[in-house]
Amino acid sequence: MASNPFWQDPNRNTSPSQITQRVFEPDDDLIRVSVVKPIELTVGDIQIGAVEIKDGDTDTRADVETIGAYGALMVYDPIEFQKAKVNIFGSAIVTPGNILNLAQFVVPAGKTFTFSGGIVGGEQEGEFYFDIGGATVALARNSGSNRTIQLRFLEPPTAGAAQIINLKVKNIANKTKQYEATLSGYTI
C-alpha cells in the first residue's frame, strides 16, 4: 500500500501554510494525508438570508442571533434561558431518633421545579428523606464507611407551583450529631 500515491508520509509535501488533515489507518500502520489549500473570505463573500434551525421530527425551532461587533452567531434554546437554578444548603444538629428538615424549597407560583441532584451526609449514620408535597420520593441511608451520599434519579422528580420540597434527616445514631444537605435543581 505504501506505493499508492494516495498514501504518503505525513511529513512529505506539506507546508505550514497548508491545512492538513491526517487520518491514521490501523490496518496499514500508515497515515493518510489530505491537503486543502487555504482560502480567504472577506465581508460580503458569503450572504445568507434568514437562518432557521429546526427539529426534523417536530416544528420546534432554535433562535439564531448575532453577538458582538463581529457578527458571531449564537444558537440557543429559549427554554434554557428561562430556567432559574436552585441550590439550597442546610445543616442541623440532630438528637438521636429525631427527624429535622435540612433543606427546603417552595416552588414559586406559575413555575415547575425539576430536581437535578442532591448531596446528604453527616457525622454519623442517618436516614435521609427527599419529600415533594409531603410524600417521600426517595429514602437514602449513609453509613460509617460512606458518610456522604449523592441523590440521583433516572427520571428527575418534578414539583408544581406552591409544592414544598424537603430534604430531611433522621438521626439513627445514639449520639447528637450534625447533618448536612444540598438540594439542587431548576425552575421553569
C-alpha positions as protocol buffer text, in pm:
chain_id: "A"
residue {
  index: 1
  type: MET
  ca { x: 0 y: 0 z: 0 }
}
residue {
  index: 2
  type: ALA
  ca { x: 293 y: 235 z: 51 }
}
residue {
  index: 3
  type: SER
  ca { x: 337 y: 272 z: -328 }
}
residue {
  index: 4
  type: ASN
  ca { x: -15 y: 410 z: -368 }
}
residue {
  index: 5
  type: PRO
  ca { x: 16 y: 791 z: -420 }
}
residue {
  index: 6
  type: PHE
  ca { x: -293 y: 846 z: -207 }
}
residue {
  index: 7
  type: TRP
  ca { x: -98 y: 723 z: 95 }
}
residue {
  index: 8
  type: GLN
  ca { x: 211 y: 913 z: 188 }
}
residue {
  index: 9
  type: ASP
  ca { x: 450 y: 1008 z: 461 }
}
residue {
  index: 10
  type: PRO
  ca { x: 273 y: 1272 z: 672 }
}
residue {
  index: 11
  type: ASN
  ca { x: 587 y: 1489 z: 678 }
}
residue {
  index: 12
  type: ARG
  ca { x: 632 y: 1498 z: 298 }
}
residue {
  index: 13
  type: ASN
  ca { x: 483 y: 1757 z: 60 }
}
residue {
  index: 14
  type: THR
  ca { x: 316 y: 1968 z: 326 }
}
residue {
  index: 15
  type: SER
  ca { x: 396 y: 2324 z: 427 }
}
residue {
  index: 16
  type: PRO
  ca { x: 293 y: 2530 z: 730 }
}
residue {
  index: 17
  type: SER
  ca { x: 61 y: 2746 z: 517 }
}
residue {
  index: 18
  type: GLN
  ca { x: -147 y: 2445 z: 414 }
}
residue {
  index: 19
  type: ILE
  ca { x: -423 y: 2298 z: 623 }
}
residue {
  index: 20
  type: THR
  ca { x: -359 y: 1930 z: 676 }
}
residue {
  index: 21
  type: GLN
  ca { x: -595 y: 1656 z: 786 }
}
residue {
  index: 22
  type: ARG
  ca { x: -436 y: 1325 z: 887 }
}
residue {
  index: 23
  type: VAL
  ca { x: -624 y: 1001 z: 936 }
}
residue {
  index: 24
  type: PHE
  ca { x: -446 y: 701 z: 1088 }
}
residue {
  index: 25
  type: GLU
  ca { x: -527 y: 366 z: 927 }
}
residue {
  index: 26
  type: PRO
  ca { x: -452 y: 98 z: 1190 }
}
residue {
  index: 27
  type: ASP
  ca { x: -456 y: -192 z: 941 }
}
residue {
  index: 28
  type: ASP
  ca { x: -169 y: -48 z: 737 }
}
residue {
  index: 29
  type: ASP
  ca { x: 16 y: 150 z: 1007 }
}
residue {
  index: 30
  type: LEU
  ca { x: 5 y: 446 z: 768 }
}
residue {
  index: 31
  type: ILE
  ca { x: -136 y: 795 z: 789 }
}
residue {
  index: 32
  type: ARG
  ca { x: -349 y: 929 z: 503 }
}
residue {
  index: 33
  type: VAL
  ca { x: -286 y: 1298 z: 437 }
}
residue {
  index: 34
  type: SER
  ca { x: -530 y: 1529 z: 264 }
}
residue {
  index: 35
  type: VAL
  ca { x: -404 y: 1877 z: 184 }
}
residue {
  index: 36
  type: VAL
  ca { x: -654 y: 2159 z: 149 }
}
residue {
  index: 37
  type: LYS
  ca { x: -541 y: 2493 z: 16 }
}
residue {
  index: 38
  type: PRO
  ca { x: -639 y: 2786 z: 238 }
}
residue {
  index: 39
  type: ILE
  ca { x: -895 y: 3036 z: 112 }
}
residue {
  index: 40
  type: GLU
  ca { x: -956 y: 3394 z: 222 }
}
residue {
  index: 41
  type: LEU
  ca { x: -1302 y: 3530 z: 284 }
}
residue {
  index: 42
  type: THR
  ca { x: -1386 y: 3894 z: 324 }
}
residue {
  index: 43
  type: VAL
  ca { x: -1700 y: 4067 z: 438 }
}
residue {
  index: 44
  type: GLY
  ca { x: -1975 y: 4011 z: 184 }
}
residue {
  index: 45
  type: ASP
  ca { x: -1829 y: 3689 z: 38 }
}
residue {
  index: 46
  type: ILE
  ca { x: -2100 y: 3479 z: 200 }
}
residue {
  index: 47
  type: GLN
  ca { x: -2452 y: 3610 z: 224 }
}
residue {
  index: 48
  type: ILE
  ca { x: -2726 y: 3410 z: 384 }
}
residue {
  index: 49
  type: GLY
  ca { x: -3087 y: 3509 z: 415 }
}
residue {
  index: 50
  type: ALA
  ca { x: -3293 y: 3417 z: 718 }
}
residue {
  index: 51
  type: VAL
  ca { x: -3141 y: 3126 z: 909 }
}
residue {
  index: 52
  type: GLU
  ca { x: -3369 y: 2865 z: 1057 }
}
residue {
  index: 53
  type: ILE
  ca { x: -3258 y: 2563 z: 1255 }
}
residue {
  index: 54
  type: LYS
  ca { x: -3545 y: 2319 z: 1307 }
}
residue {
  index: 55
  type: ASP
  ca { x: -3600 y: 1980 z: 1460 }
}
residue {
  index: 56
  type: GLY
  ca { x: -3665 y: 1731 z: 1180 }
}
residue {
  index: 57
  type: ASP
  ca { x: -3945 y: 1548 z: 1363 }
}
residue {
  index: 58
  type: THR
  ca { x: -4140 y: 1843 z: 1505 }
}
residue {
  index: 59
  type: ASP
  ca { x: -4187 y: 2208 z: 1431 }
}
residue {
  index: 60
  type: THR
  ca { x: -3951 y: 2313 z: 1715 }
}
residue {
  index: 61
  type: ARG
  ca { x: -3715 y: 2588 z: 1604 }
}
residue {
  index: 62
  type: ALA
  ca { x: -3399 y: 2737 z: 1755 }
}
residue {
  index: 63
  type: ASP
  ca { x: -3333 y: 3110 z: 1753 }
}
residue {
  index: 64
  type: VAL
  ca { x: -3020 y: 3244 z: 1583 }
}
residue {
  index: 65
  type: GLU
  ca { x: -2888 y: 3586 z: 1686 }
}
residue {
  index: 66
  type: THR
  ca { x: -2576 y: 3794 z: 1634 }
}
residue {
  index: 67
  type: ILE
  ca { x: -2342 y: 3867 z: 1923 }
}
residue {
  index: 68
  type: GLY
  ca { x: -2087 y: 4143 z: 1948 }
}
residue {
  index: 69
  type: ALA
  ca { x: -1927 y: 4367 z: 1688 }
}
residue {
  index: 70
  type: TYR
  ca { x: -1806 y: 4081 z: 1468 }
}
residue {
  index: 71
  type: GLY
  ca { x: -2147 y: 3933 z: 1397 }
}
residue {
  index: 72
  type: ALA
  ca { x: -2071 y: 3594 z: 1553 }
}
residue {
  index: 73
  type: LEU
  ca { x: -2369 y: 3364 z: 1568 }
}
residue {
  index: 74
  type: MET
  ca { x: -2511 y: 3200 z: 1875 }
}
residue {
  index: 75
  type: VAL
  ca { x: -2768 y: 2924 z: 1859 }
}
residue {
  index: 76
  type: TYR
  ca { x: -2962 y: 2876 z: 2179 }
}
residue {
  index: 77
  type: ASP
  ca { x: -3266 y: 2707 z: 2318 }
}
residue {
  index: 78
  type: PRO
  ca { x: -3502 y: 2975 z: 2454 }
}
residue {
  index: 79
  type: ILE
  ca { x: -3619 y: 2736 z: 2728 }
}
residue {
  index: 80
  type: GLU
  ca { x: -3265 y: 2718 z: 2870 }
}
residue {
  index: 81
  type: PHE
  ca { x: -3273 y: 3093 z: 2931 }
}
residue {
  index: 82
  type: GLN
  ca { x: -3599 y: 3062 z: 3123 }
}
residue {
  index: 83
  type: LYS
  ca { x: -3450 y: 2816 z: 3373 }
}
residue {
  index: 84
  type: ALA
  ca { x: -3360 y: 2956 z: 3714 }
}
residue {
  index: 85
  type: LYS
  ca { x: -3106 y: 2749 z: 3906 }
}
residue {
  index: 86
  type: VAL
  ca { x: -3188 y: 2648 z: 4261 }
}
residue {
  index: 87
  type: ASN
  ca { x: -2916 y: 2546 z: 4509 }
}
residue {
  index: 88
  type: ILE
  ca { x: -3012 y: 2526 z: 4875 }
}
residue {
  index: 89
  type: PHE
  ca { x: -2779 y: 2417 z: 5152 }
}
residue {
  index: 90
  type: GLY
  ca { x: -2878 y: 2337 z: 5507 }
}
residue {
  index: 91
  type: SER
  ca { x: -2739 y: 2177 z: 5817 }
}
residue {
  index: 92
  type: ALA
  ca { x: -2869 y: 2089 z: 6162 }
}
residue {
  index: 93
  type: ILE
  ca { x: -2761 y: 1929 z: 6485 }
}
residue {
  index: 94
  type: VAL
  ca { x: -2999 y: 1641 z: 6545 }
}
residue {
  index: 95
  type: THR
  ca { x: -3059 y: 1445 z: 6863 }
}
residue {
  index: 96
  type: PRO
  ca { x: -3093 y: 1064 z: 6844 }
}
residue {
  index: 97
  type: GLY
  ca { x: -3420 y: 938 z: 6693 }
}
residue {
  index: 98
  type: ASN
  ca { x: -3540 y: 1283 z: 6580 }
}
residue {
  index: 99
  type: ILE
  ca { x: -3621 y: 1396 z: 6225 }
}
residue {
  index: 100
  type: LEU
  ca { x: -3528 y: 1751 z: 6119 }
}
residue {
  index: 101
  type: ASN
  ca { x: -3552 y: 1939 z: 5792 }
}
residue {
  index: 102
  type: LEU
  ca { x: -3211 y: 2021 z: 5639 }
}
residue {
  index: 103
  type: ALA
  ca { x: -3312 y: 2200 z: 5317 }
}
residue {
  index: 104
  type: GLN
  ca { x: -3646 y: 2328 z: 5193 }
}
residue {
  index: 105
  type: PHE
  ca { x: -3770 y: 2493 z: 4874 }
}
residue {
  index: 106
  type: VAL
  ca { x: -4119 y: 2620 z: 4793 }
}
residue {
  index: 107
  type: VAL
  ca { x: -4189 y: 2620 z: 4419 }
}
residue {
  index: 108
  type: PRO
  ca { x: -4291 y: 2973 z: 4309 }
}
residue {
  index: 109
  type: ALA
  ca { x: -4634 y: 3039 z: 4159 }
}
residue {
  index: 110
  type: GLY
  ca { x: -4651 y: 2957 z: 3790 }
}
residue {
  index: 111
  type: LYS
  ca { x: -4327 y: 2756 z: 3798 }
}
residue {
  index: 112
  type: THR
  ca { x: -4226 y: 2390 z: 3794 }
}
residue {
  index: 113
  type: PHE
  ca { x: -3921 y: 2263 z: 3984 }
}
residue {
  index: 114
  type: THR
  ca { x: -3703 y: 1985 z: 3840 }
}
residue {
  index: 115
  type: PHE
  ca { x: -3462 y: 1814 z: 4078 }
}
residue {
  index: 116
  type: SER
  ca { x: -3113 y: 1775 z: 3931 }
}
residue {
  index: 117
  type: GLY
  ca { x: -2923 y: 1634 z: 4228 }
}
residue {
  index: 118
  type: GLY
  ca { x: -2851 y: 1645 z: 4594 }
}
residue {
  index: 119
  type: ILE
  ca { x: -2584 y: 1559 z: 4847 }
}
residue {
  index: 120
  type: VAL
  ca { x: -2661 y: 1447 z: 5201 }
}
residue {
  index: 121
  type: GLY
  ca { x: -2437 y: 1339 z: 5483 }
}
residue {
  index: 122
  type: GLY
  ca { x: -2337 y: 1380 z: 5842 }
}
residue {
  index: 123
  type: GLU
  ca { x: -2103 y: 1296 z: 6124 }
}
residue {
  index: 124
  type: GLN
  ca { x: -2292 y: 975 z: 6196 }
}
residue {
  index: 125
  type: GLU
  ca { x: -2541 y: 739 z: 6032 }
}
residue {
  index: 126
  type: GLY
  ca { x: -2870 y: 889 z: 5925 }
}
residue {
  index: 127
  type: GLU
  ca { x: -3177 y: 823 z: 5712 }
}
residue {
  index: 128
  type: PHE
  ca { x: -3237 y: 1098 z: 5455 }
}
residue {
  index: 129
  type: TYR
  ca { x: -3585 y: 1168 z: 5317 }
}
residue {
  index: 130
  type: PHE
  ca { x: -3650 y: 1354 z: 4991 }
}
residue {
  index: 131
  type: ASP
  ca { x: -4011 y: 1474 z: 5004 }
}
residue {
  index: 132
  type: ILE
  ca { x: -4226 y: 1656 z: 4750 }
}
residue {
  index: 133
  type: GLY
  ca { x: -4558 y: 1791 z: 4875 }
}
residue {
  index: 134
  type: GLY
  ca { x: -4540 y: 1577 z: 5190 }
}
residue {
  index: 135
  type: ALA
  ca { x: -4484 y: 1249 z: 5002 }
}
residue {
  index: 136
  type: THR
  ca { x: -4148 y: 1074 z: 5032 }
}
residue {
  index: 137
  type: VAL
  ca { x: -3998 y: 1035 z: 4683 }
}
residue {
  index: 138
  type: ALA
  ca { x: -3672 y: 876 z: 4799 }
}
residue {
  index: 139
  type: LEU
  ca { x: -3511 y: 743 z: 5114 }
}
residue {
  index: 140
  type: ALA
  ca { x: -3135 y: 705 z: 5146 }
}
residue {
  index: 141
  type: ARG
  ca { x: -2907 y: 598 z: 5429 }
}
residue {
  index: 142
  type: ASN
  ca { x: -2543 y: 677 z: 5481 }
}
residue {
  index: 143
  type: SER
  ca { x: -2305 y: 450 z: 5670 }
}
residue {
  index: 144
  type: GLY
  ca { x: -1994 y: 460 z: 5882 }
}
residue {
  index: 145
  type: SER
  ca { x: -1776 y: 399 z: 5577 }
}
residue {
  index: 146
  type: ASN
  ca { x: -1971 y: 633 z: 5346 }
}
residue {
  index: 147
  type: ARG
  ca { x: -2081 y: 943 z: 5537 }
}
residue {
  index: 148
  type: THR
  ca { x: -2179 y: 1144 z: 5226 }
}
residue {
  index: 149
  type: ILE
  ca { x: -2410 y: 1019 z: 4952 }
}
residue {
  index: 150
  type: GLN
  ca { x: -2541 y: 1167 z: 4628 }
}
residue {
  index: 151
  type: LEU
  ca { x: -2908 y: 1161 z: 4536 }
}
residue {
  index: 152
  type: ARG
  ca { x: -2960 y: 1075 z: 4171 }
}
residue {
  index: 153
  type: PHE
  ca { x: -3264 y: 966 z: 3974 }
}
residue {
  index: 154
  type: LEU
  ca { x: -3303 y: 809 z: 3629 }
}
residue {
  index: 155
  type: GLU
  ca { x: -3605 y: 1035 z: 3576 }
}
residue {
  index: 156
  type: PRO
  ca { x: -3564 y: 1362 z: 3768 }
}
residue {
  index: 157
  type: PRO
  ca { x: -3859 y: 1427 z: 4000 }
}
residue {
  index: 158
  type: THR
  ca { x: -4060 y: 1744 z: 3943 }
}
residue {
  index: 159
  type: ALA
  ca { x: -4281 y: 1956 z: 4165 }
}
residue {
  index: 160
  type: GLY
  ca { x: -4554 y: 2201 z: 4067 }
}
residue {
  index: 161
  type: ALA
  ca { x: -4624 y: 2554 z: 4184 }
}
residue {
  index: 162
  type: ALA
  ca { x: -4660 y: 2601 z: 4562 }
}
residue {
  index: 163
  type: GLN
  ca { x: -4538 y: 2248 z: 4640 }
}
residue {
  index: 164
  type: ILE
  ca { x: -4285 y: 2221 z: 4920 }
}
residue {
  index: 165
  type: ILE
  ca { x: -3966 y: 2019 z: 4865 }
}
residue {
  index: 166
  type: ASN
  ca { x: -3778 y: 1898 z: 5172 }
}
residue {
  index: 167
  type: LEU
  ca { x: -3457 y: 1711 z: 5243 }
}
residue {
  index: 168
  type: LYS
  ca { x: -3489 y: 1572 z: 5596 }
}
residue {
  index: 169
  type: VAL
  ca { x: -3271 y: 1356 z: 5816 }
}
residue {
  index: 170
  type: LYS
  ca { x: -3346 y: 1112 z: 6094 }
}
residue {
  index: 171
  type: ASN
  ca { x: -3056 y: 1063 z: 6333 }
}
residue {
  index: 172
  type: ILE
  ca { x: -3028 y: 685 z: 6378 }
}
residue {
  index: 173
  type: ALA
  ca { x: -2709 y: 710 z: 6581 }
}
residue {
  index: 174
  type: ASN
  ca { x: -2705 y: 703 z: 6959 }
}
residue {
  index: 175
  type: LYS
  ca { x: -2544 y: 1049 z: 6988 }
}
residue {
  index: 176
  type: THR
  ca { x: -2639 y: 1406 z: 6891 }
}
residue {
  index: 177
  type: LYS
  ca { x: -2466 y: 1478 z: 6559 }
}
residue {
  index: 178
  type: GLN
  ca { x: -2454 y: 1730 z: 6273 }
}
residue {
  index: 179
  type: TYR
  ca { x: -2605 y: 1651 z: 5933 }
}
residue {
  index: 180
  type: GLU
  ca { x: -2597 y: 1845 z: 5604 }
}
residue {
  index: 181
  type: ALA
  ca { x: -2784 y: 1850 z: 5273 }
}
residue {
  index: 182
  type: THR
  ca { x: -2770 y: 2028 z: 4938 }
}
residue {
  index: 183
  type: LEU
  ca { x: -3077 y: 2044 z: 4717 }
}
residue {
  index: 184
  type: SER
  ca { x: -3014 y: 2134 z: 4351 }
}
residue {
  index: 185
  type: GLY
  ca { x: -3244 y: 2182 z: 4055 }
}
residue {
  index: 186
  type: TYR
  ca { x: -3408 y: 2449 z: 3846 }
}
residue {
  index: 187
  type: THR
  ca { x: -3743 y: 2617 z: 3796 }
}
residue {
  index: 188
  type: ILE
  ca { x: -3906 y: 2698 z: 3467 }
}
